[in-house]
Protein backbone atom coordinates (compact mmCIF):
# COMPACT_ATOMS: atom_id res chain seq x y z
CA UNK A 1 0.00 0.00 0.00
CA UNK A 2 2.87 2.41 0.72
CA UNK A 3 4.02 2.03 -2.89
CA UNK A 4 0.55 2.93 -4.20
CA UNK A 5 0.35 5.92 -1.89
CA UNK A 6 3.75 7.06 -3.16
CA UNK A 7 2.58 6.69 -6.77
CA UNK A 8 -0.43 8.86 -5.94
CA UNK A 9 1.84 11.60 -4.52
CA UNK A 10 4.20 11.46 -7.52
CA UNK A 11 1.37 11.41 -10.04
CA UNK A 12 -0.32 14.43 -8.48
CA UNK A 13 2.79 16.48 -7.73
CA UNK A 14 1.75 19.47 -9.83
CA UNK A 15 -1.80 19.46 -8.46
CA UNK A 16 -0.50 19.25 -4.90
CA UNK A 17 1.87 22.19 -5.38
CA UNK A 18 -0.93 24.31 -6.79
CA UNK A 19 -3.81 23.33 -4.57
CA UNK A 20 -2.73 22.29 -1.07
CA UNK A 21 -3.30 25.11 1.42
CA UNK A 22 -2.81 23.15 4.68
CA UNK A 23 0.93 22.70 4.15
CA UNK A 24 1.98 23.52 7.70
CA UNK A 25 -0.57 21.13 9.20
CA UNK A 26 0.83 18.30 7.08
CA UNK A 27 4.41 19.36 7.86
CA UNK A 28 3.55 19.32 11.59
CA UNK A 29 2.25 15.76 11.28
CA UNK A 30 5.32 14.52 9.41
CA UNK A 31 7.65 16.31 11.79
CA UNK A 32 5.93 14.70 14.78
CA UNK A 33 6.75 11.20 13.47
CA UNK A 34 10.27 12.30 12.42
CA UNK A 35 9.72 11.84 8.69
CA UNK A 36 11.07 15.32 7.92
CA UNK A 37 14.08 16.95 9.56
CA UNK A 38 13.98 20.14 11.61
CA UNK A 39 15.94 21.94 8.89
CA UNK A 40 13.34 20.94 6.31
CA UNK A 41 10.54 22.06 8.61
CA UNK A 42 12.22 25.43 9.06
CA UNK A 43 12.64 25.83 5.29
CA UNK A 44 8.95 25.05 4.81
CA UNK A 45 8.00 27.55 7.50
CA UNK A 46 9.96 30.46 6.00
CA UNK A 47 8.96 29.81 2.35
CA UNK A 48 7.01 32.81 1.09
CA UNK A 49 4.03 31.09 -0.57
CA UNK A 50 2.06 27.87 -0.13
CA UNK A 51 3.36 26.68 -3.48
CA UNK A 52 6.97 27.21 -2.36
CA UNK A 53 6.21 25.46 0.93
CA UNK A 54 4.82 22.48 -0.97
CA UNK A 55 7.87 22.31 -3.23
CA UNK A 56 10.14 22.11 -0.18
CA UNK A 57 7.94 19.53 1.52
CA UNK A 58 7.55 17.28 -1.53
CA UNK A 59 11.27 17.53 -2.23
CA UNK A 60 11.96 16.09 1.22
CA UNK A 61 9.75 13.01 0.73
CA UNK A 62 12.43 10.59 -0.43
CA UNK A 63 10.88 7.27 0.64
CA UNK A 64 7.60 5.46 0.05
CA UNK A 65 7.03 5.54 3.82
CA UNK A 66 7.27 9.35 3.91
CA UNK A 67 5.03 9.74 0.86
CA UNK A 68 2.48 7.35 2.39
CA UNK A 69 2.46 9.42 5.58
CA UNK A 70 1.92 12.55 3.47
CA UNK A 71 -0.94 10.79 1.67
CA UNK A 72 -2.67 9.93 4.97
CA UNK A 73 -2.12 13.40 6.41
CA UNK A 74 -3.57 15.02 3.28
CA UNK A 75 -6.60 12.74 3.63
CA UNK A 76 -7.08 13.91 7.23
CA UNK A 77 -6.36 17.62 6.74
CA UNK A 78 -7.92 18.32 3.33
CA UNK A 79 -10.54 15.62 2.61
CA UNK A 80 -12.23 17.66 -0.13
CA UNK A 81 -9.03 18.03 -2.16
CA UNK A 82 -8.17 14.40 -1.43
CA UNK A 83 -11.50 13.23 -2.86
CA UNK A 84 -11.14 15.55 -5.85
CA UNK A 85 -7.86 13.90 -6.82
CA UNK A 86 -9.75 10.59 -7.10
CA UNK A 87 -7.47 8.09 -5.35
CA UNK A 88 -10.14 5.36 -5.42
CA UNK A 89 -7.88 2.93 -7.25
CA UNK A 90 -5.43 3.11 -4.36
CA UNK A 91 -8.11 2.46 -1.77
CA UNK A 92 -9.16 -0.60 -3.76
CA UNK A 93 -5.59 -1.87 -3.99
CA UNK A 94 -5.39 -1.42 -7.74
CA UNK A 95 -2.10 -1.04 -9.56
CA UNK A 96 -3.85 0.86 -12.33
CA UNK A 97 -2.35 4.25 -11.55
CA UNK A 98 0.89 3.41 -13.25
CA UNK A 99 -0.55 0.90 -15.71
CA UNK A 100 -3.14 3.29 -17.08
CA UNK A 101 -0.67 6.03 -17.92
CA UNK A 102 2.40 6.39 -20.07
CA UNK A 103 5.19 8.95 -19.95
CA UNK A 104 6.51 11.75 -22.06
CA UNK A 105 10.13 12.78 -22.01
CA UNK A 106 10.59 16.51 -22.46
CA UNK A 107 13.27 16.98 -25.06
CA UNK A 108 16.40 19.02 -24.44
CA UNK A 109 18.28 21.03 -27.01
CA UNK A 110 20.84 18.26 -27.31
CA UNK A 111 18.24 15.43 -27.56
CA UNK A 112 15.22 16.94 -29.31
CA UNK A 113 14.19 13.58 -30.77
CA UNK A 114 13.55 12.01 -27.35
CA UNK A 115 9.82 12.80 -27.17
CA UNK A 116 6.67 10.68 -26.80
CA UNK A 117 3.01 11.61 -26.41
CA UNK A 118 1.06 10.39 -23.39
CA UNK A 119 -2.38 10.36 -21.89
CA UNK A 120 -1.23 11.55 -18.46
CA UNK A 121 2.04 13.12 -19.63
CA UNK A 122 4.64 12.53 -16.98
CA UNK A 123 7.65 14.44 -18.23
CA UNK A 124 11.17 13.53 -17.20
CA UNK A 125 14.18 15.73 -17.75
CA UNK A 126 17.75 15.18 -16.59
CA UNK A 127 18.96 18.53 -15.24
CA UNK A 128 22.33 19.17 -13.58
CA UNK A 129 22.87 15.48 -12.97
CA UNK A 130 19.60 14.82 -11.14
CA UNK A 131 16.36 13.28 -12.34
CA UNK A 132 13.44 15.71 -12.30
CA UNK A 133 9.89 14.43 -12.80
CA UNK A 134 7.21 16.76 -14.11
CA UNK A 135 3.52 15.94 -13.71
CA UNK A 136 0.85 17.80 -15.60
CA UNK A 137 -2.13 19.11 -13.71
CA UNK A 138 -5.62 18.07 -14.80
CA UNK A 139 -6.25 19.84 -18.08
CA UNK A 140 -9.73 18.45 -18.71
CA UNK A 141 -11.12 21.93 -19.35
CA UNK A 142 -8.58 24.46 -20.51
CA UNK A 143 -8.65 26.86 -23.40
CA UNK A 144 -4.90 26.51 -23.93
CA UNK A 145 -4.74 22.70 -23.96
CA UNK A 146 -3.78 22.38 -27.63
CA UNK A 147 -1.03 25.01 -27.45
CA UNK A 148 0.43 23.45 -24.31
CA UNK A 149 0.60 20.07 -26.05
CA UNK A 150 2.20 21.65 -29.10
CA UNK A 151 4.71 23.51 -26.93
CA UNK A 152 5.81 20.26 -25.29
CA UNK A 153 6.60 18.85 -28.74
CA UNK A 154 8.55 21.89 -29.95
CA UNK A 155 12.23 21.22 -30.58
CA UNK A 156 13.25 24.87 -30.40
CA UNK A 157 11.86 25.85 -27.01
CA UNK A 158 14.03 27.67 -24.50
CA UNK A 159 14.78 26.97 -20.86
CA UNK A 160 15.61 29.74 -18.40
CA UNK A 161 15.79 28.78 -14.75
CA UNK A 162 13.04 26.20 -14.32
CA UNK A 163 10.83 27.63 -17.08
CA UNK A 164 10.26 26.23 -20.56
CA UNK A 165 8.78 28.41 -23.32
CA UNK A 166 9.04 29.21 -27.01
CA UNK A 167 9.30 32.89 -27.83
CA UNK A 168 7.32 32.94 -31.07
CA UNK A 169 4.03 34.65 -31.88
CA UNK A 170 2.08 31.39 -31.80
CA UNK A 171 2.55 31.13 -28.03
CA UNK A 172 2.26 34.83 -27.18
CA UNK A 173 -0.91 35.61 -25.21
CA UNK A 174 -0.38 39.23 -24.21
CA UNK A 175 1.76 42.35 -24.36
CA UNK A 176 2.19 45.56 -22.40
CA UNK A 177 4.18 48.74 -22.04
CA UNK A 178 7.98 48.95 -22.41
CA UNK A 179 8.00 45.99 -24.79
CA UNK A 180 6.72 43.50 -22.21
CA UNK A 181 5.36 40.28 -23.72
CA UNK A 182 3.54 37.30 -22.18
CA UNK A 183 3.97 33.72 -23.42
CA UNK A 184 2.49 30.36 -22.53
CA UNK A 185 5.04 28.18 -20.77
CA UNK A 186 5.55 25.25 -18.43
CA UNK A 187 7.51 25.19 -15.18
CA UNK A 188 9.80 22.34 -14.24
CA UNK A 189 7.09 21.20 -11.80
CA UNK A 190 4.75 20.71 -14.77
CA UNK A 191 2.64 23.76 -13.92
CA UNK A 192 1.23 25.60 -16.92
CA UNK A 193 2.20 29.25 -16.62
CA UNK A 194 1.94 32.64 -18.25
CA UNK A 195 5.49 34.00 -18.49
CA UNK A 196 5.82 37.77 -18.48
CA UNK A 197 9.10 38.63 -20.21
CA UNK A 198 10.44 42.01 -19.07
CA UNK A 199 13.39 43.79 -20.66
CA UNK A 200 16.03 44.77 -18.14
CA UNK A 201 16.32 48.55 -17.88
CA UNK A 202 16.29 50.95 -14.89
CA UNK A 203 12.54 51.61 -15.01
CA UNK A 204 11.52 48.01 -15.60
CA UNK A 205 13.80 46.74 -12.83
CA UNK A 206 11.89 48.80 -10.27
CA UNK A 207 8.50 47.68 -11.57
CA UNK A 208 9.59 44.03 -11.75
CA UNK A 209 10.96 44.00 -8.20
CA UNK A 210 7.82 45.72 -6.96
CA UNK A 211 5.50 43.27 -8.74
CA UNK A 212 7.46 40.23 -7.58
CA UNK A 213 7.36 41.36 -3.95
CA UNK A 214 3.62 42.01 -4.02
CA UNK A 215 2.81 38.69 -5.72
CA UNK A 216 4.82 36.81 -3.11
CA UNK A 217 3.02 38.61 -0.29
CA UNK A 218 -0.54 38.53 -1.64
CA UNK A 219 -2.07 35.05 -1.79
CA UNK A 220 -5.80 35.10 -2.45
CA UNK A 221 -8.36 33.36 -4.68
CA UNK A 222 -8.89 36.80 -6.26
CA UNK A 223 -5.24 37.59 -7.05
CA UNK A 224 -3.32 35.86 -9.85
CA UNK A 225 -1.11 33.12 -8.39
CA UNK A 226 2.63 33.60 -8.51
CA UNK A 227 4.59 30.48 -9.50
CA UNK A 228 8.28 31.38 -9.93
CA UNK A 229 10.68 33.74 -11.66
CA UNK A 230 13.97 33.58 -13.53
CA UNK A 231 16.39 35.93 -15.26
CA UNK A 232 19.17 36.02 -17.83
CA UNK A 233 21.42 38.87 -18.91
CA UNK A 234 18.69 40.64 -20.92
CA UNK A 235 15.32 39.76 -19.39
CA UNK A 236 13.33 38.95 -16.29
CA UNK A 237 10.85 36.07 -16.55
CA UNK A 238 7.90 36.33 -14.16
CA UNK A 239 5.71 33.21 -14.20
CA UNK A 240 2.15 33.23 -12.90
CA UNK A 241 -0.52 30.56 -13.02
CA UNK A 242 -1.96 30.30 -16.54
CA UNK A 243 -5.55 31.55 -16.67
CA UNK A 244 -8.15 30.95 -19.36
CA UNK A 245 -9.05 34.51 -20.38
CA UNK A 246 -8.57 38.14 -19.60
CA UNK A 247 -11.80 40.07 -19.08
CA UNK A 248 -11.88 41.37 -22.66
CA UNK A 249 -11.75 37.85 -24.11
CA UNK A 250 -14.11 36.52 -21.45
CA UNK A 251 -16.70 39.12 -22.50
CA UNK A 252 -16.41 37.84 -26.06
CA UNK A 253 -16.95 34.31 -24.76
CA UNK A 254 -20.08 35.39 -22.86
CA UNK A 255 -21.48 37.02 -26.02
CA UNK A 256 -21.78 33.63 -27.68
CA UNK A 257 -25.46 32.64 -28.13
CA UNK A 258 -25.12 29.53 -25.96
CA UNK A 259 -23.95 31.72 -23.02
CA UNK A 260 -26.95 34.05 -23.18
CA UNK A 261 -28.74 32.65 -20.12
CA UNK A 262 -25.74 33.00 -17.84
CA UNK A 263 -24.18 36.22 -19.11
CA UNK A 264 -25.73 38.63 -16.58
CA UNK A 265 -25.16 36.31 -13.63
CA UNK A 266 -21.56 35.73 -14.66
CA UNK A 267 -20.83 39.43 -15.01
CA UNK A 268 -22.31 40.22 -11.60
CA UNK A 269 -20.15 37.51 -10.06
CA UNK A 270 -17.04 38.80 -11.85
CA UNK A 271 -17.61 42.32 -10.55
CA UNK A 272 -18.03 40.99 -7.02
CA UNK A 273 -14.80 38.98 -7.30
CA UNK A 274 -12.91 41.98 -8.65
CA UNK A 275 -14.05 43.99 -5.62
CA UNK A 276 -12.96 41.18 -3.32
CA UNK A 277 -9.55 41.27 -5.00
CA UNK A 278 -9.34 45.02 -4.48
CA UNK A 279 -10.33 44.51 -0.86
CA UNK A 280 -7.33 42.18 -0.42
CA UNK A 281 -5.03 44.80 -1.98
CA UNK A 282 -6.37 47.76 -0.06
CA UNK A 283 -6.30 45.97 3.29
CA UNK A 284 -2.63 45.34 2.59
CA UNK A 285 -2.16 49.05 1.85
CA UNK A 286 -1.60 48.46 -1.88
CA UNK A 287 -3.00 50.69 -4.64
CA UNK A 288 -3.12 48.88 -7.99
CA UNK A 289 -3.11 52.02 -10.22
CA UNK A 290 -3.83 50.16 -13.47
CA UNK A 291 -7.23 48.46 -13.15
CA UNK A 292 -8.54 47.68 -16.63
CA UNK A 293 -10.13 44.66 -18.38
CA UNK A 294 -6.82 43.29 -19.66
CA UNK A 295 -5.53 43.18 -16.06
CA UNK A 296 -8.44 41.07 -14.82
CA UNK A 297 -7.87 37.37 -15.53
CA UNK A 298 -10.39 34.54 -15.48
CA UNK A 299 -9.06 31.22 -14.19
CA UNK A 300 -10.08 27.66 -14.99
CA UNK A 301 -12.94 27.83 -12.47
CA UNK A 302 -14.10 31.14 -14.11
CA UNK A 303 -13.04 33.11 -11.05
CA UNK A 304 -11.77 36.67 -11.54
CA UNK A 305 -8.21 37.34 -10.44
CA UNK A 306 -6.47 40.73 -10.47
CA UNK A 307 -3.12 40.78 -12.26
CA UNK A 308 -0.23 42.99 -13.44
CA UNK A 309 1.16 44.74 -10.36
CA UNK A 310 4.12 46.48 -11.97
CA UNK A 311 2.59 49.93 -11.40
CA UNK A 312 1.13 49.08 -8.01
CA UNK A 313 2.54 50.83 -4.97
CA UNK A 314 2.24 50.27 -1.24
CA UNK A 315 1.21 53.12 1.01
CA UNK A 316 3.50 53.91 3.92
CA UNK A 317 2.07 53.13 7.32
CA UNK A 318 -0.43 55.82 8.28
CA UNK A 319 -0.65 57.23 4.75
CA UNK A 320 -3.91 57.38 2.80
CA UNK A 321 -2.50 59.05 -0.33
CA UNK A 322 0.76 58.79 -2.26
CA UNK A 323 2.02 61.40 -4.71
CA UNK A 324 3.94 60.06 -7.71
CA UNK A 325 4.31 60.63 -11.42
CA UNK A 326 1.19 59.63 -13.28
CA UNK A 327 0.83 55.95 -14.00
CA UNK A 328 -1.74 53.69 -15.58
CA UNK A 329 -3.31 53.27 -19.01
CA UNK A 330 -4.85 56.14 -20.92
CA UNK A 331 -8.61 55.82 -20.88
CA UNK A 332 -8.62 53.81 -17.64
CA UNK A 333 -7.13 56.30 -15.20
CA UNK A 334 -9.13 57.52 -12.22
CA UNK A 335 -11.01 60.78 -12.79
CA UNK A 336 -9.09 62.65 -10.08
CA UNK A 337 -5.79 61.59 -11.69
CA UNK A 338 -6.84 62.71 -15.18
CA UNK A 339 -7.76 66.11 -13.79
CA UNK A 340 -4.32 66.64 -12.21
CA UNK A 341 -1.67 68.31 -14.34
CA UNK A 342 1.47 67.23 -12.46
CA UNK A 343 1.97 64.42 -9.97
CA UNK A 344 -0.99 62.18 -9.23
CA UNK A 345 -2.37 61.72 -5.74
CA UNK A 346 -3.19 58.00 -5.53
CA UNK A 347 -5.33 56.38 -2.86
CA UNK A 348 -7.41 53.23 -2.58
CA UNK A 349 -10.45 54.92 -4.11
CA UNK A 350 -8.39 55.59 -7.28
CA UNK A 351 -8.85 51.88 -8.13
CA UNK A 352 -12.66 52.09 -8.07
CA UNK A 353 -14.49 54.38 -10.47
CA UNK A 354 -18.25 54.71 -10.79
CA UNK A 355 -19.75 55.91 -14.03
CA UNK A 356 -22.27 58.65 -13.39
CA UNK A 357 -25.72 58.63 -14.92
CA UNK A 358 -26.28 60.66 -18.09
FIDREN-406495 format. One record per residue (C-alpha): x, y, z. Coordinates in steps of 0.5 Angstrom, whole numbers, plus 500, padded with zeros to 3 digits. Example, Ala and Ser with C-alpha at 12.3 -4.5 7.8 and 13.67 -1.06 7.14 Angstrom:
2
525491516/527498514/
//
This chain:
358
500500500/506505501/508504494/501506492/501512496/508514494/505513486/499518488/504523491/508523485/503523480/499529483/506533485/503539480/496539483/499538490/504544489/498549486/492547491/495545498/493550503/494546509/502545508/504547515/499542518/502537514/509539516/507539523/504532523/511529519/515533524/512529530/514522527/521525525/519524517/522531516/528534519/528540523/532544518/527542513/521544517/524551518/525552511/518550510/516555515/520561512/518560505/514566502/508562499/504556500/507553493/514554495/512551502/510545498/516545494/520544500/516539503/515535497/523535496/524532502/519526501/525521499/522515501/515511500/514511508/515519508/510519502/505515505/505519511/504525507/498522503/495520510/496527513/493530507/487525507/486528514/487535513/484537507/479531505/476535500/482536496/484529497/477526494/478531488/484528486/480521486/485516489/480511489/484506485/489506491/484505496/482499492/489496492/489497485/496498481/492502475/495509477/502507474/499502469/494507466/499512464/505513460/510518460/513524456/520526456/521533455/527534450/533538451/537542446/542537445/536531445/530534441/528527438/527524445/520526446/513521446/506523447/502521453/495521456/498523463/504526461/509525466/515529464/522527466/528531464/535530467/538537470/545538473/546531474/539530478/533527475/527531475/520529474/514534472/507532473/502536469/496538473/489536470/487540464/481537463/478544461/483549459/483554453/490553452/491545452/492545445/498550445/501547451/501540448/504543442/509547446/512541449/513538443/517544440/524542439/526550439/524552446/528555451/530554458/531559463/532558470/526552471/522555466/521552459/518557453/518558446/519566444/515566438/508569436/504563436/505562444/505570446/498571450/499578452/504585451/504591455/508597456/516598455/516592450/513587456/511581453/507575456/508567453/505561455/510556458/511551463/515550470/520545472/514542476/510541470/505548472/502551466/504559467/504565464/511568463/512576463/518577460/521584462/527588459/532590464/533597464/533602470/525603470/523596469/528593474/524598479/517595477/519588477/522588484/516591486/511587483/515580485/515583492/507584492/506577489/510574494/506577499/499577497/496570496/488570495/483567491/482574487/490575486/493572480/498566483/505567483/509561481/517563480/521567477/528567473/533572469/538572464/543578462/537581458/531580461/527578467/522572467/516573472/511566472/504566474/499561474/496561467/489563467/484562461/482569459/483576461/476580462/476583455/477576452/472573457/467578455/467576448/466569450/460571454/457574448/456567445/449565444/450559448/452563454/446568454/443565460/449566464/452572462/449577467/450573473/457571471/458579470/455580477/460575480/466578476/465585479/464582486/470578485/474584483/472588489/474582493/481583490/481590491/479589498/485584499/490590496/487596500/487592507/495591505/496598504/497597496/494601491/494598484/494604480/492600473/486597474/483595467/480589463/486587461/489586468/483582470/484575469/479569469/482562472/480555470/474556475/472562472/474566478/476573477/484575479/487581479/494582475/500586473/502589479/508593476/505600477/502598484/505602490/504601498/502606502/507608508/504606515/499612517/499614509/492615506/495618499/502618495/504623491/508620485/509621477/502619473/502612472/497607469/493607462/490612458/483612458/483608465/486613470/482615476/478622474/482625480/488623477/486625470/484632472/491633476/497637471/503634475/504629480/498624482/495623489/494616489/489613494/485606495/479610492/483611485/482604484/475604484/471609479/463609478/461612472/455617473/449617470/447621464/
//
